[in-house]
Amino acid sequence: MVVRFSAHAQDKLSVRKVTEQDVIGVIENPSEQLEDIEHSLKVAIGPLNARSLVVIYRTIGNDVKVITVYHTRKLEKLIRAKINRGAWRRVE
């Protein structure tokens, strides 16, 4: 698997002090996976430094393109809001 980062994602990594390896770790071993229905993207979530790291990405064949990454301390609130408005759905 080749992981590429959009210019936006690279900028957010720098601003949010997240490493590419942190992101790859969450993609490879997420604690939770969802689908972004609005944008046809995947959402991987995993723990990072007492917060949750949310990685939004697209798969292209066997490759991954990371669109953006962000932290949240209010993970359940974020997920509930996204699901309630129809933006995300859980992946089983």
mmCIF file of the C-alpha atoms, coordinates in Angstrom:
data_MODEL
# 
_entry.id   MODEL 
# 
loop_
_atom_site.group_PDB 
_atom_site.id 
_atom_site.type_symbol 
_atom_site.label_atom_id 
_atom_site.label_alt_id 
_atom_site.label_comp_id 
_atom_site.label_asym_id 
_atom_site.label_entity_id 
_atom_site.label_seq_id 
_atom_site.pdbx_PDB_ins_code 
_atom_site.Cartn_x 
_atom_site.Cartn_y 
_atom_site.Cartn_z 
_atom_site.occupancy 
_atom_site.B_iso_or_equiv 
_atom_site.pdbx_formal_charge 
_atom_site.auth_seq_id 
_atom_site.auth_comp_id 
_atom_site.auth_asym_id 
_atom_site.auth_atom_id 
_atom_site.pdbx_PDB_model_num 
ATOM 1  C CA . MET A 1 1  ? 0.000   0.000  0.000  1.00 0.00 ? 1  MET A CA 1 
ATOM 2  C CA . VAL A 1 2  ? 1.303   3.407  -1.006 1.00 0.00 ? 2  VAL A CA 1 
ATOM 3  C CA . VAL A 1 3  ? 0.039   6.325  1.081  1.00 0.00 ? 3  VAL A CA 1 
ATOM 4  C CA . ARG A 1 4  ? 0.005   9.776  -0.487 1.00 0.00 ? 4  ARG A CA 1 
ATOM 5  C CA . PHE A 1 5  ? -0.949  13.029 1.209  1.00 0.00 ? 5  PHE A CA 1 
ATOM 6  C CA . SER A 1 6  ? -2.834  15.911 -0.399 1.00 0.00 ? 6  SER A CA 1 
ATOM 7  C CA . ALA A 1 7  ? -1.302  19.367 -0.054 1.00 0.00 ? 7  ALA A CA 1 
ATOM 8  C CA . HIS A 1 8  ? -4.055  20.176 2.441  1.00 0.00 ? 8  HIS A CA 1 
ATOM 9  C CA . ALA A 1 9  ? -3.268  17.060 4.506  1.00 0.00 ? 9  ALA A CA 1 
ATOM 10 C CA . GLN A 1 10 ? 0.463   17.859 4.511  1.00 0.00 ? 10 GLN A CA 1 
ATOM 11 C CA . ASP A 1 11 ? -0.324  21.339 5.781  1.00 0.00 ? 11 ASP A CA 1 
ATOM 12 C CA . LYS A 1 12 ? -2.571  19.965 8.539  1.00 0.00 ? 12 LYS A CA 1 
ATOM 13 C CA . LEU A 1 13 ? 0.087   17.432 9.602  1.00 0.00 ? 13 LEU A CA 1 
ATOM 14 C CA . SER A 1 14 ? 2.501   20.289 10.157 1.00 0.00 ? 14 SER A CA 1 
ATOM 15 C CA . VAL A 1 15 ? 0.011   22.565 11.922 1.00 0.00 ? 15 VAL A CA 1 
ATOM 16 C CA . ARG A 1 16 ? -1.356  19.793 14.142 1.00 0.00 ? 16 ARG A CA 1 
ATOM 17 C CA . LYS A 1 17 ? 2.033   18.205 14.843 1.00 0.00 ? 17 LYS A CA 1 
ATOM 18 C CA . VAL A 1 18 ? 1.018   14.785 13.548 1.00 0.00 ? 18 VAL A CA 1 
ATOM 19 C CA . THR A 1 19 ? 3.470   12.529 11.722 1.00 0.00 ? 19 THR A CA 1 
ATOM 20 C CA . GLU A 1 20 ? 2.827   10.598 8.536  1.00 0.00 ? 20 GLU A CA 1 
ATOM 21 C CA . GLN A 1 21 ? 3.534   7.436  10.549 1.00 0.00 ? 21 GLN A CA 1 
ATOM 22 C CA . ASP A 1 22 ? 0.766   8.380  13.033 1.00 0.00 ? 22 ASP A CA 1 
ATOM 23 C CA . VAL A 1 23 ? -1.674  8.649  10.131 1.00 0.00 ? 23 VAL A CA 1 
ATOM 24 C CA . ILE A 1 24 ? -0.562  5.390  8.510  1.00 0.00 ? 24 ILE A CA 1 
ATOM 25 C CA . GLY A 1 25 ? -0.909  3.630  11.868 1.00 0.00 ? 25 GLY A CA 1 
ATOM 26 C CA . VAL A 1 26 ? -4.515  4.800  12.211 1.00 0.00 ? 26 VAL A CA 1 
ATOM 27 C CA . ILE A 1 27 ? -5.348  3.768  8.636  1.00 0.00 ? 27 ILE A CA 1 
ATOM 28 C CA . GLU A 1 28 ? -3.811  0.320  9.110  1.00 0.00 ? 28 GLU A CA 1 
ATOM 29 C CA . ASN A 1 29 ? -5.241  -0.296 12.586 1.00 0.00 ? 29 ASN A CA 1 
ATOM 30 C CA . PRO A 1 30 ? -8.235  1.983  13.296 1.00 0.00 ? 30 PRO A CA 1 
ATOM 31 C CA . SER A 1 31 ? -10.224 1.730  16.487 1.00 0.00 ? 31 SER A CA 1 
ATOM 32 C CA . GLU A 1 32 ? -13.248 2.790  14.453 1.00 0.00 ? 32 GLU A CA 1 
ATOM 33 C CA . GLN A 1 33 ? -14.080 3.043  10.741 1.00 0.00 ? 33 GLN A CA 1 
ATOM 34 C CA . LEU A 1 34 ? -16.818 5.066  9.114  1.00 0.00 ? 34 LEU A CA 1 
ATOM 35 C CA . GLU A 1 35 ? -17.775 6.139  5.624  1.00 0.00 ? 35 GLU A CA 1 
ATOM 36 C CA . ASP A 1 36 ? -18.180 9.771  4.609  1.00 0.00 ? 36 ASP A CA 1 
ATOM 37 C CA . ILE A 1 37 ? -21.295 9.441  2.454  1.00 0.00 ? 37 ILE A CA 1 
ATOM 38 C CA . GLU A 1 38 ? -21.320 13.101 1.363  1.00 0.00 ? 38 GLU A CA 1 
ATOM 39 C CA . HIS A 1 39 ? -17.873 12.911 -0.240 1.00 0.00 ? 39 HIS A CA 1 
ATOM 40 C CA . SER A 1 40 ? -17.455 9.169  -0.932 1.00 0.00 ? 40 SER A CA 1 
ATOM 41 C CA . LEU A 1 41 ? -14.474 8.981  1.416  1.00 0.00 ? 41 LEU A CA 1 
ATOM 42 C CA . LYS A 1 42 ? -13.350 6.715  4.247  1.00 0.00 ? 42 LYS A CA 1 
ATOM 43 C CA . VAL A 1 43 ? -12.876 7.766  7.852  1.00 0.00 ? 43 VAL A CA 1 
ATOM 44 C CA . ALA A 1 44 ? -10.405 6.030  10.160 1.00 0.00 ? 44 ALA A CA 1 
ATOM 45 C CA . ILE A 1 45 ? -10.194 6.958  13.827 1.00 0.00 ? 45 ILE A CA 1 
ATOM 46 C CA . GLY A 1 46 ? -7.571  5.984  16.360 1.00 0.00 ? 46 GLY A CA 1 
ATOM 47 C CA . PRO A 1 47 ? -6.079  7.163  19.640 1.00 0.00 ? 47 PRO A CA 1 
ATOM 48 C CA . LEU A 1 48 ? -3.192  9.635  19.687 1.00 0.00 ? 48 LEU A CA 1 
ATOM 49 C CA . ASN A 1 49 ? -1.878  11.396 22.803 1.00 0.00 ? 49 ASN A CA 1 
ATOM 50 C CA . ALA A 1 50 ? -5.088  11.357 24.904 1.00 0.00 ? 50 ALA A CA 1 
ATOM 51 C CA . ARG A 1 51 ? -7.134  12.460 21.900 1.00 0.00 ? 51 ARG A CA 1 
ATOM 52 C CA . SER A 1 52 ? -8.603  10.797 18.854 1.00 0.00 ? 52 SER A CA 1 
ATOM 53 C CA . LEU A 1 53 ? -7.016  11.259 15.456 1.00 0.00 ? 53 LEU A CA 1 
ATOM 54 C CA . VAL A 1 54 ? -9.526  11.404 12.604 1.00 0.00 ? 54 VAL A CA 1 
ATOM 55 C CA . VAL A 1 55 ? -8.124  10.566 9.161  1.00 0.00 ? 55 VAL A CA 1 
ATOM 56 C CA . ILE A 1 56 ? -10.224 11.236 6.063  1.00 0.00 ? 56 ILE A CA 1 
ATOM 57 C CA . TYR A 1 57 ? -8.942  9.403  2.997  1.00 0.00 ? 57 TYR A CA 1 
ATOM 58 C CA . ARG A 1 58 ? -9.736  7.822  -0.352 1.00 0.00 ? 58 ARG A CA 1 
ATOM 59 C CA . THR A 1 59 ? -8.608  4.441  -1.629 1.00 0.00 ? 59 THR A CA 1 
ATOM 60 C CA . ILE A 1 60 ? -7.485  4.173  -5.217 1.00 0.00 ? 60 ILE A CA 1 
ATOM 61 C CA . GLY A 1 61 ? -6.851  0.511  -5.973 1.00 0.00 ? 61 GLY A CA 1 
ATOM 62 C CA . ASN A 1 62 ? -4.386  -0.576 -3.301 1.00 0.00 ? 62 ASN A CA 1 
ATOM 63 C CA . ASP A 1 63 ? -3.195  2.975  -2.689 1.00 0.00 ? 63 ASP A CA 1 
ATOM 64 C CA . VAL A 1 64 ? -4.451  5.564  -0.213 1.00 0.00 ? 64 VAL A CA 1 
ATOM 65 C CA . LYS A 1 65 ? -4.728  9.320  -0.599 1.00 0.00 ? 65 LYS A CA 1 
ATOM 66 C CA . VAL A 1 66 ? -5.112  11.178 2.701  1.00 0.00 ? 66 VAL A CA 1 
ATOM 67 C CA . ILE A 1 67 ? -7.369  14.202 2.311  1.00 0.00 ? 67 ILE A CA 1 
ATOM 68 C CA . THR A 1 68 ? -7.209  15.671 5.838  1.00 0.00 ? 68 THR A CA 1 
ATOM 69 C CA . VAL A 1 69 ? -6.460  14.829 9.455  1.00 0.00 ? 69 VAL A CA 1 
ATOM 70 C CA . TYR A 1 70 ? -7.639  16.367 12.711 1.00 0.00 ? 70 TYR A CA 1 
ATOM 71 C CA . HIS A 1 71 ? -7.808  15.729 16.468 1.00 0.00 ? 71 HIS A CA 1 
ATOM 72 C CA . THR A 1 72 ? -10.852 15.606 18.658 1.00 0.00 ? 72 THR A CA 1 
ATOM 73 C CA . ARG A 1 73 ? -11.432 15.098 22.354 1.00 0.00 ? 73 ARG A CA 1 
ATOM 74 C CA . LYS A 1 74 ? -15.192 14.811 21.801 1.00 0.00 ? 74 LYS A CA 1 
ATOM 75 C CA . LEU A 1 75 ? -15.210 11.795 19.508 1.00 0.00 ? 75 LEU A CA 1 
ATOM 76 C CA . GLU A 1 76 ? -18.661 10.429 20.322 1.00 0.00 ? 76 GLU A CA 1 
ATOM 77 C CA . LYS A 1 77 ? -20.228 13.873 19.924 1.00 0.00 ? 77 LYS A CA 1 
ATOM 78 C CA . LEU A 1 78 ? -18.531 14.291 16.526 1.00 0.00 ? 78 LEU A CA 1 
ATOM 79 C CA . ILE A 1 79 ? -19.611 10.856 15.295 1.00 0.00 ? 79 ILE A CA 1 
ATOM 80 C CA . ARG A 1 80 ? -23.181 11.283 16.551 1.00 0.00 ? 80 ARG A CA 1 
ATOM 81 C CA . ALA A 1 81 ? -23.509 14.697 14.850 1.00 0.00 ? 81 ALA A CA 1 
ATOM 82 C CA . LYS A 1 82 ? -22.112 13.402 11.536 1.00 0.00 ? 82 LYS A CA 1 
ATOM 83 C CA . ILE A 1 83 ? -24.342 10.301 11.572 1.00 0.00 ? 83 ILE A CA 1 
ATOM 84 C CA . ASN A 1 84 ? -27.461 12.241 12.606 1.00 0.00 ? 84 ASN A CA 1 
ATOM 85 C CA . ARG A 1 85 ? -27.136 14.673 9.716  1.00 0.00 ? 85 ARG A CA 1 
ATOM 86 C CA . GLY A 1 86 ? -26.467 11.834 7.276  1.00 0.00 ? 86 GLY A CA 1 
ATOM 87 C CA . ALA A 1 87 ? -22.854 12.704 6.479  1.00 0.00 ? 87 ALA A CA 1 
ATOM 88 C CA . TRP A 1 88 ? -21.249 9.547  7.878  1.00 0.00 ? 88 TRP A CA 1 
ATOM 89 C CA . ARG A 1 89 ? -22.270 5.969  8.486  1.00 0.00 ? 89 ARG A CA 1 
ATOM 90 C CA . ARG A 1 90 ? -20.624 3.199  10.458 1.00 0.00 ? 90 ARG A CA 1 
ATOM 91 C CA . VAL A 1 91 ? -18.767 0.491  8.565  1.00 0.00 ? 91 VAL A CA 1 
ATOM 92 C CA . GLU A 1 92 ? -19.236 -3.031 9.860  1.00 0.00 ? 92 GLU A CA 1 
# 
